[in-house]
């Protein structure tokens, strides 16, 4: 009985793996970018709590690559990497791949997640090379 109780206590102490983020292979980059409503680069100016488990990140110095993110777009993401949230940091520049937060084509609020190709701008050379070739 003691062994069973100890085993159950051990299982309860383990992290909840059902909430861990798991990313699927998005396929070829050229195909993957078609699914995003907007792609832009910008510098994070604030990261604030939004809803219970989300963060809202506001950007400046925005350069649109696809779609129209607006002059000061905001991006909603989950608050932790375990729930697929992207870990934005204030003052750092990013290349953001995002979906509209609602159906309004004029929205400046978007969603992104850990499994998107979003990355630090300093690590986005290959992406930018490809995106520059797409611009008219």
Backbone bond lengths (Angstrom), bond angles and torsions (degrees), N, CA, C in turn:
res aa  C-N    CA-C-N  psi(-1)  N-CA   C-N-CA  omega(-1)  CA-C   N-CA-C  phi
1 X - - - 1.442 - - 1.534 111.03 -
2 X 1.349 115.40 -41.94 1.462 119.12 179.43 1.528 111.20 -62.39
3 X 1.330 116.35 -40.56 1.464 120.64 179.57 1.521 110.88 -63.48
4 X 1.322 116.99 -40.26 1.464 121.05 179.06 1.520 110.27 -64.85
5 X 1.313 117.16 -43.80 1.456 121.80 179.22 1.523 110.79 -63.79
6 X 1.315 117.73 -43.68 1.464 121.34 177.65 1.529 110.86 -62.89
7 X 1.317 116.48 -41.05 1.462 120.50 178.66 1.524 111.14 -63.07
8 X 1.327 117.18 -43.30 1.470 120.72 178.32 1.526 111.42 -64.72
9 X 1.317 117.29 -39.03 1.465 120.85 177.42 1.528 110.10 -64.21
10 X 1.333 116.44 -39.39 1.453 121.43 177.96 1.527 110.63 -61.75
11 X 1.328 117.10 -45.50 1.466 121.25 179.78 1.521 111.91 -62.46
12 X 1.310 117.21 -38.83 1.471 120.85 179.37 1.526 111.57 -67.62
13 X 1.305 117.28 -26.98 1.460 121.33 -178.62 1.528 112.72 -79.81
14 X 1.328 117.37 -16.25 1.465 120.46 179.76 1.518 110.72 -70.24
15 X 1.340 118.16 149.22 1.453 120.00 177.06 1.525 110.69 -62.67
16 X 1.309 115.87 151.51 1.459 121.16 179.87 1.522 108.96 -78.33
17 X 1.324 117.05 99.40 1.457 122.02 -176.55 1.526 112.45 -73.32
18 X 1.318 117.93 -14.99 1.460 119.67 179.92 1.522 111.04 -70.37
19 X 1.312 117.33 -15.02 1.458 120.39 -179.96 1.529 112.53 -102.21
20 X 1.290 117.77 2.88 1.461 120.91 -178.06 1.518 110.42 -72.30
21 X 1.309 115.71 145.75 1.456 121.36 179.64 1.527 109.48 -78.28
22 X 1.304 115.73 135.96 1.452 121.68 177.77 1.522 108.45 -134.58
23 X 1.318 117.24 122.66 1.465 121.57 -176.50 1.525 111.07 -102.25
24 X 1.312 114.96 138.50 1.461 121.01 175.31 1.516 109.32 -90.84
25 X 1.294 117.61 156.96 1.463 122.09 175.97 1.530 108.45 -66.87
26 X 1.345 118.51 120.03 1.464 120.67 -177.27 1.525 113.65 -75.45
27 X 1.314 117.14 -6.53 1.461 120.13 -177.48 1.510 110.71 85.87
28 X 1.336 117.33 -164.50 1.463 120.67 -178.75 1.530 111.50 -59.57
29 X 1.314 116.06 140.05 1.467 122.29 -178.60 1.526 111.24 -53.48
30 X 1.319 116.89 -43.30 1.466 122.04 -177.84 1.525 111.26 -58.37
31 X 1.319 117.28 -36.82 1.461 121.54 178.79 1.529 111.12 -79.40
32 X 1.308 116.87 -38.84 1.463 121.54 -176.42 1.533 112.06 -62.13
33 X 1.325 117.65 -40.08 1.470 118.75 -176.30 1.526 112.88 -68.41
34 X 1.314 117.55 -20.52 1.468 120.41 179.32 1.522 111.72 -64.78
35 X 1.312 117.72 -24.94 1.463 120.77 -175.82 1.537 113.32 -80.04
36 X 1.324 118.72 -11.79 1.463 121.07 -177.87 1.524 111.02 -91.82
37 X 1.344 116.40 138.95 1.463 121.48 178.42 1.517 111.65 -72.17
38 X 1.307 116.33 -33.52 1.461 120.35 179.78 1.519 110.55 -145.90
39 X 1.315 114.33 148.51 1.461 122.52 172.03 1.523 104.51 -133.80
40 X 1.321 116.73 125.04 1.464 119.61 179.60 1.521 110.06 -149.33
41 X 1.329 114.70 159.06 1.457 119.20 172.19 1.519 107.26 -108.05
42 X 1.319 115.84 151.08 1.453 120.58 179.86 1.512 110.40 -176.74
43 X 1.332 114.60 166.41 1.460 122.01 -179.79 1.519 109.43 -103.32
44 X 1.324 117.11 128.93 1.458 121.57 178.73 1.527 109.82 -69.07
45 X 1.347 116.12 125.10 1.466 120.40 179.81 1.524 112.34 -107.00
46 X 1.335 116.88 -19.47 1.461 119.63 175.79 1.520 110.16 -157.99
47 X 1.325 114.24 148.06 1.466 122.02 174.80 1.522 104.87 -131.88
48 X 1.344 116.13 113.93 1.456 120.66 -175.83 1.519 110.62 -128.69
49 X 1.322 115.45 154.97 1.463 120.83 177.32 1.522 108.88 -66.43
50 X 1.328 115.85 136.43 1.472 123.14 179.44 1.520 106.66 -137.27
51 X 1.302 117.09 119.07 1.465 121.33 -175.95 1.524 108.74 63.16
52 X 1.292 117.15 -166.62 1.462 120.28 -173.89 1.514 113.35 -77.24
53 X 1.322 117.27 -42.37 1.466 120.04 -172.99 1.520 113.03 -121.34
54 X 1.322 117.15 19.70 1.467 119.55 -176.07 1.523 112.01 -125.52
55 X 1.334 113.40 162.07 1.457 122.06 174.33 1.519 107.97 -121.94
56 X 1.333 116.61 150.61 1.456 120.71 172.99 1.526 106.79 -119.05
57 X 1.312 115.36 129.02 1.459 121.99 -175.68 1.532 108.07 -115.87
58 X 1.330 116.11 128.69 1.469 120.71 178.89 1.517 108.90 -105.51
59 X 1.345 115.53 145.78 1.461 121.83 -174.55 1.520 112.30 -124.33
60 X 1.340 115.22 153.84 1.472 122.87 172.62 1.524 107.71 -130.65
61 X 1.326 115.80 175.44 1.471 122.03 179.53 1.529 110.15 52.73
62 X 1.317 114.98 49.73 1.467 121.88 -173.62 1.522 111.69 -81.97
63 X 1.321 115.58 132.99 1.460 123.00 175.23 1.530 107.18 -123.50
64 X 1.345 117.52 108.56 1.465 119.37 -178.47 1.527 112.45 -76.46
65 X 1.335 115.79 138.30 1.463 121.71 175.84 1.518 110.91 -112.46
66 X 1.330 115.54 -29.29 1.462 121.27 177.17 1.520 107.26 -149.45
67 X 1.319 117.62 137.93 1.451 121.35 179.47 1.517 111.90 73.13
68 X 1.320 116.11 -170.15 1.465 121.32 -178.87 1.526 109.77 -126.69
69 X 1.327 117.04 92.14 1.460 119.94 -177.40 1.530 113.86 -75.29
70 X 1.338 118.14 -15.36 1.460 121.24 -175.72 1.521 110.55 90.66
71 X 1.351 115.42 171.95 1.467 119.95 -177.06 1.524 112.77 -73.91
72 X 1.336 117.06 -33.20 1.465 120.82 -179.54 1.524 109.69 -134.23
73 X 1.327 117.09 70.70 1.459 119.75 -178.80 1.527 112.24 -71.22
74 X 1.322 114.83 158.66 1.460 120.41 172.83 1.520 108.18 -125.42
75 X 1.319 114.68 149.43 1.458 121.51 -177.56 1.523 108.69 -125.89
76 X 1.322 115.25 131.11 1.460 121.24 176.84 1.525 107.60 -99.11
77 X 1.328 115.78 135.55 1.463 121.76 177.02 1.524 108.14 -144.07
78 X 1.305 116.25 160.21 1.464 119.87 176.64 1.534 108.53 -66.10
79 X 1.320 116.44 155.42 1.462 121.19 -173.83 1.524 114.94 -75.61
80 X 1.339 117.43 -15.75 1.462 117.78 -179.87 1.522 110.89 -138.16
81 X 1.319 115.42 156.44 1.462 121.03 177.78 1.516 112.07 -65.60
82 X 1.344 117.03 -26.82 1.452 121.26 179.26 1.524 112.74 -65.72
83 X 1.335 115.93 -23.22 1.463 120.79 176.62 1.526 110.35 -111.40
84 X 1.318 115.61 25.38 1.471 124.47 175.76 1.519 114.59 73.05
85 X 1.321 117.96 21.93 1.463 120.48 175.81 1.523 110.62 -80.27
86 X 1.346 115.86 144.95 1.460 120.54 177.97 1.528 107.93 -89.64
87 X 1.313 118.21 136.15 1.466 122.93 -175.84 1.522 114.00 -86.80
88 X 1.330 117.46 73.03 1.469 121.42 178.50 1.522 110.71 -70.06
89 X 1.347 116.15 146.31 1.461 122.00 177.02 1.521 108.96 -127.21
90 X 1.336 115.78 135.49 1.464 121.83 179.45 1.521 109.82 -58.95
91 X 1.334 116.15 136.75 1.462 122.29 177.53 1.511 114.68 91.54
92 X 1.320 117.40 -10.31 1.468 120.27 179.90 1.523 110.22 -98.25
93 X 1.340 114.67 146.05 1.466 121.24 -179.96 1.525 109.62 -95.19
94 X 1.324 115.77 139.81 1.465 122.39 -175.87 1.525 111.48 -131.97
95 X 1.312 114.82 159.34 1.459 122.57 165.60 1.523 103.41 -107.36
96 X 1.344 116.40 115.36 1.460 121.73 -171.79 1.524 110.76 -108.84
97 X 1.316 115.37 130.76 1.465 123.79 173.77 1.524 105.27 -108.99
98 X 1.339 118.10 120.50 1.465 119.02 -172.83 1.525 113.36 -145.20
99 X 1.321 113.63 160.98 1.463 123.20 175.74 1.524 107.74 -109.49
100 X 1.342 117.08 150.23 1.464 120.68 175.22 1.524 109.52 -59.10
101 X 1.331 115.03 142.26 1.467 119.83 177.63 1.527 110.92 -76.41
102 X 1.336 116.69 -18.51 1.459 121.37 176.12 1.527 108.02 -147.80
103 X 1.300 117.36 -178.66 1.476 120.93 -174.76 1.529 113.94 -81.06
104 X 1.315 117.97 -6.04 1.462 121.78 -178.79 1.528 110.06 -69.30
105 X 1.351 118.36 115.98 1.469 119.89 -178.64 1.530 113.49 -66.03
106 X 1.332 117.24 -14.70 1.466 120.27 179.57 1.527 112.54 -94.60
107 X 1.323 116.93 3.98 1.466 119.69 -177.09 1.528 111.71 -63.14
108 X 1.319 115.24 150.10 1.463 120.81 173.21 1.529 109.49 -116.08
109 X 1.324 115.90 17.45 1.458 121.00 177.68 1.530 108.76 -116.39
110 X 1.320 114.91 128.11 1.459 121.28 -173.12 1.528 110.90 -130.99
111 X 1.319 116.15 169.00 1.470 123.26 175.81 1.519 109.08 -120.63
112 X 1.312 116.01 141.54 1.456 120.35 170.87 1.521 108.16 -143.55
113 X 1.312 116.56 171.22 1.457 120.62 -175.50 1.521 109.54 -152.63
114 X 1.298 115.15 168.51 1.458 122.96 -176.29 1.523 113.01 -56.84
115 X 1.319 117.87 -33.10 1.466 121.75 -176.13 1.533 113.30 -81.35
116 X 1.321 117.72 -5.74 1.471 120.07 176.46 1.526 108.45 -75.45
117 X 1.333 117.32 166.83 1.477 119.21 177.76 1.536 113.75 -75.92
118 X 1.342 118.35 5.56 1.465 122.52 179.29 1.527 109.69 -49.99
119 X 1.341 115.06 136.65 1.469 119.42 -178.28 1.520 110.65 -158.33
120 X 1.320 115.59 168.87 1.463 120.20 173.51 1.526 108.36 -60.23
121 X 1.306 116.34 140.41 1.466 120.44 -178.84 1.531 110.52 -61.03
122 X 1.315 116.94 -32.74 1.469 120.62 179.82 1.533 112.46 -66.85
123 X 1.334 117.45 -14.87 1.465 122.12 178.78 1.525 112.47 -108.83
124 X 1.323 116.71 13.66 1.466 120.50 -171.45 1.531 114.26 -108.24
125 X 1.315 117.97 23.52 1.473 120.50 -176.43 1.525 113.25 -55.43
126 X 1.321 117.00 -48.42 1.470 120.74 -178.37 1.526 111.04 -64.72
127 X 1.326 116.73 -42.30 1.467 120.96 178.45 1.526 110.29 -60.43
128 X 1.333 115.76 -48.13 1.466 120.01 -177.81 1.524 111.76 -63.41
129 X 1.302 116.96 -37.64 1.461 121.43 177.21 1.533 110.08 -58.89
130 X 1.329 115.47 -46.20 1.456 120.83 179.59 1.531 110.80 -67.11
131 X 1.340 117.58 -44.96 1.458 121.33 -178.24 1.530 112.17 -65.91
132 X 1.331 117.48 -36.35 1.475 120.56 177.09 1.515 110.72 -62.82
133 X 1.324 116.96 -36.11 1.468 121.02 179.39 1.537 111.01 -68.17
134 X 1.333 118.40 -24.58 1.466 121.67 179.77 1.521 113.34 -82.17
135 X 1.334 116.42 -24.03 1.469 120.43 -176.86 1.537 109.56 -69.23
136 X 1.350 114.96 137.43 1.484 117.84 178.79 1.513 112.40 -69.88
